[in-house]
């Protein structure tokens, strides 16, 4: 459980980092994403999840 909470904390750090480092660029990027079709956003999310799962699988193997 401790490792799981640590992982959630790390994800939050990495998710928040671009907003702190370059907020103007993030606003532009988020506007572009909001203008995309939902199907494309879903594909991007699934791709990110697949890459994350692959990385976890490789590291654990």
PDB file of N, H, CA, C and O in Angstrom:
ATOM      1  N   UNK A   1       0.827  -1.193   0.000  1.00  0.00           N
ATOM      2  CA  UNK A   1       0.000   0.000   0.000  1.00  0.00           C
ATOM      3  C   UNK A   1       0.870   1.255   0.000  1.00  0.00           C
ATOM      4  O   UNK A   1       0.539   2.251  -0.644  1.00  0.00           O
ATOM      5  N   UNK A   2       1.979   1.198   0.723  1.00  0.00           N
ATOM      6  H   UNK A   2       2.249   0.389   1.246  1.00  0.00           H
ATOM      7  CA  UNK A   2       2.876   2.349   0.781  1.00  0.00           C
ATOM      8  C   UNK A   2       3.430   2.670  -0.602  1.00  0.00           C
ATOM      9  O   UNK A   2       3.527   3.841  -0.969  1.00  0.00           O
ATOM     10  N   UNK A   3       3.795   1.647  -1.376  1.00  0.00           N
ATOM     11  H   UNK A   3       3.716   0.696  -1.078  1.00  0.00           H
ATOM     12  CA  UNK A   3       4.312   1.847  -2.726  1.00  0.00           C
ATOM     13  C   UNK A   3       3.245   2.447  -3.630  1.00  0.00           C
ATOM     14  O   UNK A   3       3.539   3.311  -4.456  1.00  0.00           O
ATOM     15  N   UNK A   4       2.011   1.991  -3.477  1.00  0.00           N
ATOM     16  H   UNK A   4       1.772   1.288  -2.806  1.00  0.00           H
ATOM     17  CA  UNK A   4       0.910   2.510  -4.284  1.00  0.00           C
ATOM     18  C   UNK A   4       0.702   4.003  -4.033  1.00  0.00           C
ATOM     19  O   UNK A   4       0.539   4.772  -4.980  1.00  0.00           O
ATOM     20  N   UNK A   5       0.707   4.409  -2.788  1.00  0.00           N
ATOM     21  H   UNK A   5       0.840   3.785  -2.019  1.00  0.00           H
ATOM     22  CA  UNK A   5       0.539   5.823  -2.443  1.00  0.00           C
ATOM     23  C   UNK A   5       1.724   6.636  -2.958  1.00  0.00           C
ATOM     24  O   UNK A   5       1.549   7.760  -3.429  1.00  0.00           O
ATOM     25  N   UNK A   6       2.919   6.077  -2.871  1.00  0.00           N
ATOM     26  H   UNK A   6       3.061   5.164  -2.489  1.00  0.00           H
ATOM     27  CA  UNK A   6       4.105   6.728  -3.409  1.00  0.00           C
ATOM     28  C   UNK A   6       3.967   6.930  -4.916  1.00  0.00           C
ATOM     29  O   UNK A   6       4.316   7.993  -5.430  1.00  0.00           O
ATOM     30  N   UNK A   7       3.467   5.934  -5.622  1.00  0.00           N
ATOM     31  H   UNK A   7       3.184   5.071  -5.205  1.00  0.00           H
ATOM     32  CA  UNK A   7       3.268   6.045  -7.065  1.00  0.00           C
ATOM     33  C   UNK A   7       2.248   7.120  -7.411  1.00  0.00           C
ATOM     34  O   UNK A   7       2.441   7.872  -8.367  1.00  0.00           O
ATOM     35  N   UNK A   8       1.182   7.199  -6.655  1.00  0.00           N
ATOM     36  H   UNK A   8       1.026   6.588  -5.878  1.00  0.00           H
ATOM     37  CA  UNK A   8       0.184   8.246  -6.895  1.00  0.00           C
ATOM     38  C   UNK A   8       0.809   9.620  -6.697  1.00  0.00           C
ATOM     39  O   UNK A   8       0.558  10.536  -7.480  1.00  0.00           O
ATOM     40  N   UNK A   9       1.612   9.766  -5.666  1.00  0.00           N
ATOM     41  H   UNK A   9       1.816   9.021  -5.030  1.00  0.00           H
ATOM     42  CA  UNK A   9       2.307  11.030  -5.433  1.00  0.00           C
ATOM     43  C   UNK A   9       3.238  11.394  -6.575  1.00  0.00           C
ATOM     44  O   UNK A   9       3.297  12.554  -6.984  1.00  0.00           O
ATOM     45  N   UNK A  10       3.960  10.419  -7.089  1.00  0.00           N
ATOM     46  H   UNK A  10       3.912   9.477  -6.757  1.00  0.00           H
ATOM     47  CA  UNK A  10       4.868  10.681  -8.209  1.00  0.00           C
ATOM     48  C   UNK A  10       4.094  11.083  -9.466  1.00  0.00           C
ATOM     49  O   UNK A  10       4.513  11.981 -10.196  1.00  0.00           O
ATOM     50  N   UNK A  11       2.979  10.425  -9.713  1.00  0.00           N
ATOM     51  H   UNK A  11       2.638   9.695  -9.120  1.00  0.00           H
ATOM     52  CA  UNK A  11       2.155  10.782 -10.871  1.00  0.00           C
ATOM     53  C   UNK A  11       1.662  12.222 -10.743  1.00  0.00           C
ATOM     54  O   UNK A  11       1.684  12.974 -11.716  1.00  0.00           O
ATOM     55  N   UNK A  12       1.223  12.603  -9.557  1.00  0.00           N
ATOM     56  H   UNK A  12       1.205  11.991  -8.766  1.00  0.00           H
ATOM     57  CA  UNK A  12       0.749  13.972  -9.355  1.00  0.00           C
ATOM     58  C   UNK A  12       1.867  14.990  -9.558  1.00  0.00           C
ATOM     59  O   UNK A  12       1.631  16.070 -10.101  1.00  0.00           O
ATOM     60  N   UNK A  13       3.076  14.655  -9.127  1.00  0.00           N
ATOM     61  H   UNK A  13       3.267  13.778  -8.686  1.00  0.00           H
ATOM     62  CA  UNK A  13       4.213  15.548  -9.342  1.00  0.00           C
ATOM     63  C   UNK A  13       4.477  15.720 -10.833  1.00  0.00           C
ATOM     64  O   UNK A  13       4.628  16.842 -11.315  1.00  0.00           O
ATOM     65  N   UNK A  14       4.533  14.607 -11.562  1.00  0.00           N
ATOM     66  H   UNK A  14       4.410  13.696 -11.170  1.00  0.00           H
ATOM     67  CA  UNK A  14       4.813  14.691 -12.992  1.00  0.00           C
ATOM     68  C   UNK A  14       3.670  15.345 -13.769  1.00  0.00           C
ATOM     69  O   UNK A  14       3.912  16.022 -14.768  1.00  0.00           O
ATOM     70  N   UNK A  15       2.440  15.151 -13.325  1.00  0.00           N
ATOM     71  H   UNK A  15       2.244  14.601 -12.513  1.00  0.00           H
ATOM     72  CA  UNK A  15       1.302  15.788 -13.983  1.00  0.00           C
ATOM     73  C   UNK A  15       1.311  17.299 -13.743  1.00  0.00           C
ATOM     74  O   UNK A  15       0.938  18.063 -14.633  1.00  0.00           O
ATOM     75  N   UNK A  16       1.722  17.732 -12.576  1.00  0.00           N
ATOM     76  H   UNK A  16       2.025  17.111 -11.852  1.00  0.00           H
ATOM     77  CA  UNK A  16       1.705  19.152 -12.252  1.00  0.00           C
ATOM     78  C   UNK A  16       2.899  19.925 -12.762  1.00  0.00           C
ATOM     79  O   UNK A  16       2.834  21.146 -12.903  1.00  0.00           O
ATOM     80  N   UNK A  17       3.987  19.235 -13.041  1.00  0.00           N
ATOM     81  H   UNK A  17       4.040  18.243 -12.926  1.00  0.00           H
ATOM     82  CA  UNK A  17       5.224  19.898 -13.461  1.00  0.00           C
ATOM     83  C   UNK A  17       5.066  20.795 -14.695  1.00  0.00           C
ATOM     84  O   UNK A  17       5.552  21.926 -14.665  1.00  0.00           O
ATOM     85  N   UNK A  18       4.418  20.356 -15.772  1.00  0.00           N
ATOM     86  H   UNK A  18       4.023  19.437 -15.797  1.00  0.00           H
ATOM     87  CA  UNK A  18       4.284  21.243 -16.937  1.00  0.00           C
ATOM     88  C   UNK A  18       3.479  22.511 -16.642  1.00  0.00           C
ATOM     89  O   UNK A  18       3.746  23.562 -17.224  1.00  0.00           O
ATOM     90  N   UNK A  19       2.502  22.419 -15.747  1.00  0.00           N
ATOM     91  H   UNK A  19       2.285  21.565 -15.273  1.00  0.00           H
ATOM     92  CA  UNK A  19       1.695  23.596 -15.413  1.00  0.00           C
ATOM     93  C   UNK A  19       2.514  24.634 -14.651  1.00  0.00           C
ATOM     94  O   UNK A  19       2.261  25.833 -14.764  1.00  0.00           O
ATOM     95  N   UNK A  20       3.487  24.177 -13.881  1.00  0.00           N
ATOM     96  H   UNK A  20       3.693  23.203 -13.789  1.00  0.00           H
ATOM     97  CA  UNK A  20       4.351  25.089 -13.128  1.00  0.00           C
ATOM     98  C   UNK A  20       5.456  25.638 -14.033  1.00  0.00           C
ATOM     99  O   UNK A  20       5.775  26.826 -13.975  1.00  0.00           O
ATOM    100  N   UNK A  21       6.030  24.786 -14.859  1.00  0.00           N
ATOM    101  H   UNK A  21       5.771  23.821 -14.906  1.00  0.00           H
ATOM    102  CA  UNK A  21       7.173  25.170 -15.688  1.00  0.00           C
ATOM    103  C   UNK A  21       6.774  26.058 -16.865  1.00  0.00           C
ATOM    104  O   UNK A  21       7.505  26.989 -17.201  1.00  0.00           O
ATOM    105  N   UNK A  22       5.628  25.789 -17.499  1.00  0.00           N
ATOM    106  H   UNK A  22       5.035  25.031 -17.226  1.00  0.00           H
ATOM    107  CA  UNK A  22       5.241  26.539 -18.688  1.00  0.00           C
ATOM    108  C   UNK A  22       3.716  26.661 -18.767  1.00  0.00           C
ATOM    109  O   UNK A  22       3.085  26.015 -19.604  1.00  0.00           O
ATOM    110  N   UNK A  23       3.127  27.482 -17.904  1.00  0.00           N
ATOM    111  H   UNK A  23       3.639  28.007 -17.224  1.00  0.00           H
ATOM    112  CA  UNK A  23       1.664  27.562 -17.878  1.00  0.00           C
ATOM    113  C   UNK A  23       1.044  28.089 -19.179  1.00  0.00           C
ATOM    114  O   UNK A  23      -0.036  27.648 -19.573  1.00  0.00           O
ATOM    115  N   UNK A  24       1.723  29.026 -19.840  1.00  0.00           N
ATOM    116  H   UNK A  24       2.600  29.383 -19.519  1.00  0.00           H
ATOM    117  CA  UNK A  24       1.180  29.571 -21.088  1.00  0.00           C
ATOM    118  C   UNK A  24       1.139  28.501 -22.174  1.00  0.00           C
ATOM    119  O   UNK A  24       0.157  28.388 -22.907  1.00  0.00           O
ATOM    120  N   UNK A  25       2.199  27.728 -22.271  1.00  0.00           N
ATOM    121  H   UNK A  25       2.997  27.820 -21.675  1.00  0.00           H
ATOM    122  CA  UNK A  25       2.241  26.653 -23.261  1.00  0.00           C
ATOM    123  C   UNK A  25       1.184  25.594 -22.959  1.00  0.00           C
ATOM    124  O   UNK A  25       0.577  25.043 -23.877  1.00  0.00           O
ATOM    125  N   UNK A  26       0.966  25.312 -21.693  1.00  0.00           N
ATOM    126  H   UNK A  26       1.459  25.760 -20.948  1.00  0.00           H
ATOM    127  CA  UNK A  26      -0.045  24.319 -21.320  1.00  0.00           C
ATOM    128  C   UNK A  26      -1.444  24.807 -21.694  1.00  0.00           C
ATOM    129  O   UNK A  26      -2.286  24.009 -22.106  1.00  0.00           O
ATOM    130  N   UNK A  27      -1.700  26.108 -21.556  1.00  0.00           N
ATOM    131  H   UNK A  27      -1.017  26.756 -21.221  1.00  0.00           H
ATOM    132  CA  UNK A  27      -3.010  26.631 -21.934  1.00  0.00           C
ATOM    133  C   UNK A  27      -3.251  26.466 -23.431  1.00  0.00           C
ATOM    134  O   UNK A  27      -4.346  26.100 -23.857  1.00  0.00           O
ATOM    135  N   UNK A  28      -2.217  26.738 -24.224  1.00  0.00           N
ATOM    136  H   UNK A  28      -1.327  27.035 -23.879  1.00  0.00           H
ATOM    137  CA  UNK A  28      -2.330  26.562 -25.678  1.00  0.00           C
ATOM    138  C   UNK A  28      -2.560  25.094 -26.000  1.00  0.00           C
ATOM    139  O   UNK A  28      -3.420  24.762 -26.816  1.00  0.00           O
ATOM    140  N   UNK A  29      -1.800  24.219 -25.364  1.00  0.00           N
ATOM    141  H   UNK A  29      -1.102  24.489 -24.700  1.00  0.00           H
ATOM    142  CA  UNK A  29      -1.902  22.781 -25.623  1.00  0.00           C
ATOM    143  C   UNK A  29      -3.273  22.252 -25.229  1.00  0.00           C
ATOM    144  O   UNK A  29      -3.870  21.462 -25.960  1.00  0.00           O
ATOM    145  N   UNK A  30      -3.776  22.688 -24.066  1.00  0.00           N
ATOM    146  H   UNK A  30      -3.290  23.330 -23.472  1.00  0.00           H
ATOM    147  CA  UNK A  30      -5.091  22.243 -23.613  1.00  0.00           C
ATOM    148  C   UNK A  30      -6.197  22.746 -24.528  1.00  0.00           C
ATOM    149  O   UNK A  30      -7.187  22.047 -24.745  1.00  0.00           O
ATOM    150  N   UNK A  31      -6.039  23.956 -25.069  1.00  0.00           N
ATOM    151  H   UNK A  31      -5.235  24.524 -24.892  1.00  0.00           H
ATOM    152  CA  UNK A  31      -7.024  24.478 -26.010  1.00  0.00           C
ATOM    153  C   UNK A  31      -7.053  23.615 -27.269  1.00  0.00           C
ATOM    154  O   UNK A  31      -8.122  23.308 -27.797  1.00  0.00           O
ATOM    155  N   UNK A  32      -5.868  23.225 -27.745  1.00  0.00           N
ATOM    156  H   UNK A  32      -4.999  23.473 -27.316  1.00  0.00           H
ATOM    157  CA  UNK A  32      -5.802  22.361 -28.929  1.00  0.00           C
ATOM    158  C   UNK A  32      -6.471  21.017 -28.663  1.00  0.00           C
ATOM    159  O   UNK A  32      -7.190  20.497 -29.516  1.00  0.00           O
ATOM    160  N   UNK A  33      -6.233  20.456 -27.478  1.00  0.00           N
ATOM    161  H   UNK A  33      -5.649  20.878 -26.785  1.00  0.00           H
ATOM    162  CA  UNK A  33      -6.850  19.175 -27.133  1.00  0.00           C
ATOM    163  C   UNK A  33      -8.368  19.314 -27.051  1.00  0.00           C
ATOM    164  O   UNK A  33      -9.098  18.424 -27.488  1.00  0.00           O
ATOM    165  N   UNK A  34      -8.846  20.426 -26.493  1.00  0.00           N
ATOM    166  H   UNK A  34      -8.254  21.149 -26.137  1.00  0.00           H
ATOM    167  CA  UNK A  34     -10.293  20.602 -26.360  1.00  0.00           C
ATOM    168  C   UNK A  34     -10.972  20.744 -27.711  1.00  0.00           C
ATOM    169  O   UNK A  34     -12.176  20.511 -27.827  1.00  0.00           O
ATOM    170  N   UNK A  35     -10.216  21.122 -28.731  1.00  0.00           N
ATOM    171  H   UNK A  35      -9.239  21.310 -28.636  1.00  0.00           H
ATOM    172  CA  UNK A  35     -10.770  21.259 -30.077  1.00  0.00           C
ATOM    173  C   UNK A  35     -10.688  19.955 -30.876  1.00  0.00           C
ATOM    174  O   UNK A  35     -11.237  19.871 -31.975  1.00  0.00           O
ATOM    175  N   UNK A  36     -10.016  18.950 -30.339  1.00  0.00           N
ATOM    176  H   UNK A  36      -9.570  19.019 -29.446  1.00  0.00           H
ATOM    177  CA  UNK A  36      -9.896  17.672 -31.040  1.00  0.00           C
ATOM    178  C   UNK A  36     -11.178  16.865 -30.904  1.00  0.00           C
ATOM    179  O   UNK A  36     -11.965  17.072 -29.980  1.00  0.00           O
ATOM    180  N   UNK A  37     -11.372  15.952 -31.829  1.00  0.00           N
ATOM    181  H   UNK A  37     -10.732  15.784 -32.579  1.00  0.00           H
ATOM    182  CA  UNK A  37     -12.514  15.054 -31.751  1.00  0.00           C
ATOM    183  C   UNK A  37     -12.306  14.090 -30.578  1.00  0.00           C
ATOM    184  O   UNK A  37     -11.179  13.672 -30.312  1.00  0.00           O
ATOM    185  N   UNK A  38     -13.381  13.741 -29.884  1.00  0.00           N
ATOM    186  H   UNK A  38     -14.296  14.081 -30.100  1.00  0.00           H
ATOM    187  CA  UNK A  38     -13.259  12.839 -28.725  1.00  0.00           C
ATOM    188  C   UNK A  38     -12.590  11.506 -29.058  1.00  0.00           C
ATOM    189  O   UNK A  38     -11.891  10.937 -28.219  1.00  0.00           O
ATOM    190  N   UNK A  39     -12.799  11.011 -30.263  1.00  0.00           N
ATOM    191  H   UNK A  39     -13.367  11.473 -30.945  1.00  0.00           H
ATOM    192  CA  UNK A  39     -12.189   9.736 -30.649  1.00  0.00           C
ATOM    193  C   UNK A  39     -10.666   9.835 -30.650  1.00  0.00           C
ATOM    194  O   UNK A  39      -9.978   8.901 -30.237  1.00  0.00           O
ATOM    195  N   UNK A  40     -10.144  10.967 -31.114  1.00  0.00           N
ATOM    196  H   UNK A  40     -10.703  11.726 -31.449  1.00  0.00           H
ATOM    197  CA  UNK A  40      -8.694  11.151 -31.152  1.00  0.00           C
ATOM    198  C   UNK A  40      -8.116  11.282 -29.746  1.00  0.00           C
ATOM    199  O   UNK A  40      -7.037  10.767 -29.455  1.00  0.00           O
ATOM    200  N   UNK A  41      -8.849  11.978 -28.880  1.00  0.00           N
ATOM    201  H   UNK A  41      -9.726  12.397 -29.116  1.00  0.00           H
ATOM    202  CA  UNK A  41      -8.403  12.124 -27.490  1.00  0.00           C
ATOM    203  C   UNK A  41      -8.386  10.750 -26.816  1.00  0.00           C
ATOM    204  O   UNK A  41      -7.464  10.433 -26.064  1.00  0.00           O
ATOM    205  N   UNK A  42      -9.409   9.939 -27.089  1.00  0.00           N
ATOM    206  H   UNK A  42     -10.158  10.197 -27.699  1.00  0.00           H
ATOM    207  CA  UNK A  42      -9.476   8.596 -26.510  1.00  0.00           C
ATOM    208  C   UNK A  42      -8.301   7.749 -26.991  1.00  0.00           C
ATOM    209  O   UNK A  42      -7.703   7.014 -26.204  1.00  0.00           O
ATOM    210  N   UNK A  43      -7.967   7.847 -28.274  1.00  0.00           N
ATOM    211  H   UNK A  43      -8.452   8.444 -28.913  1.00  0.00           H
ATOM    212  CA  UNK A  43      -6.834   7.091 -28.818  1.00  0.00           C
ATOM    213  C   UNK A  43      -5.530   7.544 -28.161  1.00  0.00           C
ATOM    214  O   UNK A  43      -4.676   6.715 -27.849  1.00  0.00           O
ATOM    215  N   UNK A  44      -5.373   8.844 -27.949  1.00  0.00           N
ATOM    216  H   UNK A  44      -6.068   9.518 -28.202  1.00  0.00           H
ATOM    217  CA  UNK A  44      -4.175   9.345 -27.262  1.00  0.00           C
ATOM    218  C   UNK A  44      -4.089   8.786 -25.850  1.00  0.00           C
ATOM    219  O   UNK A  44      -3.013   8.388 -25.404  1.00  0.00           O
ATOM    220  N   UNK A  45      -5.220   8.753 -25.141  1.00  0.00           N
ATOM    221  H   UNK A  45      -6.094   9.077 -25.503  1.00  0.00           H
ATOM    222  CA  UNK A  45      -5.235   8.216 -23.781  1.00  0.00           C
ATOM    223  C   UNK A  45      -4.918   6.740 -23.742  1.00  0.00           C
ATOM    224  O   UNK A  45      -4.146   6.287 -22.897  1.00  0.00           O
ATOM    225  N   UNK A  46      -5.509   5.986 -24.653  1.00  0.00           N
ATOM    226  H   UNK A  46      -6.136   6.354 -25.340  1.00  0.00           H
ATOM    227  CA  UNK A  46      -5.225   4.546 -24.708  1.00  0.00           C
ATOM    228  C   UNK A  46      -3.766   4.282 -25.058  1.00  0.00           C
ATOM    229  O   UNK A  46      -3.151   3.359 -24.524  1.00  0.00           O
ATOM    230  N   UNK A  47      -3.217   5.090 -25.951  1.00  0.00           N
ATOM    231  H   UNK A  47      -3.716   5.840 -26.385  1.00  0.00           H
ATOM    232  CA  UNK A  47      -1.803   4.935 -26.312  1.00  0.00           C
ATOM    233  C   UNK A  47      -0.910   5.215 -25.112  1.00  0.00           C
ATOM    234  O   UNK A  47       0.040   4.475 -24.855  1.00  0.00           O
ATOM    235  N   UNK A  48      -1.214   6.281 -24.378  1.00  0.00           N
ATOM    236  H   UNK A  48      -1.986   6.882 -24.587  1.00  0.00           H
ATOM    237  CA  UNK A  48      -0.425   6.609 -23.187  1.00  0.00           C
ATOM    238  C   UNK A  48      -0.514   5.484 -22.155  1.00  0.00           C
ATOM    239  O   UNK A  48       0.488   5.127 -21.535  1.00  0.00           O
ATOM    240  N   UNK A  49      -1.710   4.931 -21.973  1.00  0.00           N
ATOM    241  H   UNK A  49      -2.523   5.221 -22.477  1.00  0.00           H
ATOM    242  CA  UNK A  49      -1.863   3.826 -21.029  1.00  0.00           C
ATOM    243  C   UNK A  49      -1.087   2.599 -21.475  1.00  0.00           C
ATOM    244  O   UNK A  49      -0.465   1.923 -20.656  1.00  0.00           O
ATOM    245  N   UNK A  50      -1.119   2.307 -22.770  1.00  0.00           N
ATOM    246  H   UNK A  50      -1.624   2.856 -23.436  1.00  0.00           H
ATOM    247  CA  UNK A  50      -0.399   1.145 -23.295  1.00  0.00           C
ATOM    248  C   UNK A  50       1.105   1.306 -23.120  1.00  0.00           C
ATOM    249  O   UNK A  50       1.796   0.353 -22.760  1.00  0.00           O
ATOM    250  N   UNK A  51       1.611   2.508 -23.375  1.00  0.00           N
ATOM    251  H   UNK A  51       1.049   3.282 -23.668  1.00  0.00           H
ATOM    252  CA  UNK A  51       3.043   2.753 -23.204  1.00  0.00           C
ATOM    253  C   UNK A  51       3.419   2.613 -21.728  1.00  0.00           C
ATOM    254  O   UNK A  51       4.446   2.018 -21.403  1.00  0.00           O
ATOM    255  N   UNK A  52       2.597   3.154 -20.843  1.00  0.00           N
ATOM    256  H   UNK A  52       1.762   3.638 -21.107  1.00  0.00           H
ATOM    257  CA  UNK A  52       2.857   3.023 -19.409  1.00  0.00           C
ATOM    258  C   UNK A  52       2.841   1.575 -18.951  1.00  0.00           C
ATOM    259  O   UNK A  52       3.691   1.158 -18.164  1.00  0.00           O
ATOM    260  N   UNK A  53       1.876   0.808 -19.440  1.00  0.00           N
ATOM    261  H   UNK A  53       1.185   1.146 -20.079  1.00  0.00           H
ATOM    262  CA  UNK A  53       1.806  -0.608 -19.096  1.00  0.00           C
ATOM    263  C   UNK A  53       3.020  -1.354 -19.624  1.00  0.00           C
ATOM    264  O   UNK A  53       3.583  -2.200 -18.928  1.00  0.00           O
ATOM    265  N   UNK A  54       3.422  -1.049 -20.838  1.00  0.00           N
ATOM    266  H   UNK A  54       2.965  -0.363 -21.403  1.00  0.00           H
ATOM    267  CA  UNK A  54       4.604  -1.680 -21.429  1.00  0.00           C
ATOM    268  C   UNK A  54       5.865  -1.360 -20.614  1.00  0.00           C
ATOM    269  O   UNK A  54       6.679  -2.244 -20.348  1.00  0.00           O
ATOM    270  N   UNK A  55       6.016  -0.102 -20.224  1.00  0.00           N
ATOM    271  H   UNK A  55       5.355   0.616 -20.440  1.00  0.00           H
ATOM    272  CA  UNK A  55       7.181   0.276 -19.412  1.00  0.00           C
ATOM    273  C   UNK A  55       7.185  -0.484 -18.082  1.00  0.00           C
ATOM    274  O   UNK A  55       8.225  -0.988 -17.658  1.00  0.00           O
ATOM    275  N   UNK A  56       6.021  -0.566 -17.426  1.00  0.00           N
ATOM    276  H   UNK A  56       5.177  -0.156 -17.771  1.00  0.00           H
ATOM    277  CA  UNK A  56       5.941  -1.303 -16.157  1.00  0.00           C
ATOM    278  C   UNK A  56       6.284  -2.778 -16.376  1.00  0.00           C
ATOM    279  O   UNK A  56       6.989  -3.377 -15.565  1.00  0.00           O
ATOM    280  N   UNK A  57       5.796  -3.355 -17.452  1.00  0.00           N
ATOM    281  H   UNK A  57       5.223  -2.869 -18.111  1.00  0.00           H
ATOM    282  CA  UNK A  57       6.037  -4.765 -17.743  1.00  0.00           C
ATOM    283  C   UNK A  57       7.537  -5.014 -17.998  1.00  0.00           C
ATOM    284  O   UNK A  57       8.106  -5.996 -17.520  1.00  0.00           O
ATOM    285  N   UNK A  58       8.162  -4.098 -18.763  1.00  0.00           N
ATOM    286  H   UNK A  58       7.699  -3.301 -19.151  1.00  0.00           H
ATOM    287  CA  UNK A  58       9.593  -4.253 -19.071  1.00  0.00           C
ATOM    288  C   UNK A  58      10.433  -4.124 -17.798  1.00  0.00           C
ATOM    289  O   UNK A  58      11.338  -4.925 -17.561  1.00  0.00           O
ATOM    290  N   UNK A  59      10.129  -3.118 -16.986  1.00  0.00           N
ATOM    291  H   UNK A  59       9.394  -2.467 -17.178  1.00  0.00           H
ATOM    292  CA  UNK A  59      10.900  -2.879 -15.767  1.00  0.00           C
ATOM    293  C   UNK A  59      10.732  -4.030 -14.771  1.00  0.00           C
ATOM    294  O   UNK A  59      11.693  -4.413 -14.104  1.00  0.00           O
ATOM    295  N   UNK A  60       9.534  -4.575 -14.668  1.00  0.00           N
ATOM    296  H   UNK A  60       8.754  -4.263 -15.210  1.00  0.00           H
ATOM    297  CA  UNK A  60       9.276  -5.667 -13.732  1.00  0.00           C
ATOM    298  C   UNK A  60       9.873  -6.990 -14.222  1.00  0.00           C
ATOM    299  O   UNK A  60      10.165  -7.880 -13.424  1.00  0.00           O
ATOM    300  N   UNK A  61      10.050  -7.110 -15.547  1.00  0.00           N
ATOM    301  H   UNK A  61       9.812  -6.386 -16.195  1.00  0.00           H
ATOM    302  CA  UNK A  61      10.537  -8.373 -16.126  1.00  0.00           C
ATOM    303  C   UNK A  61      11.957  -8.551 -15.937  1.00  0.00           C
ATOM    304  O   UNK A  61      12.514  -9.561 -16.366  1.00  0.00           O
TER     305      UNK A  61
END
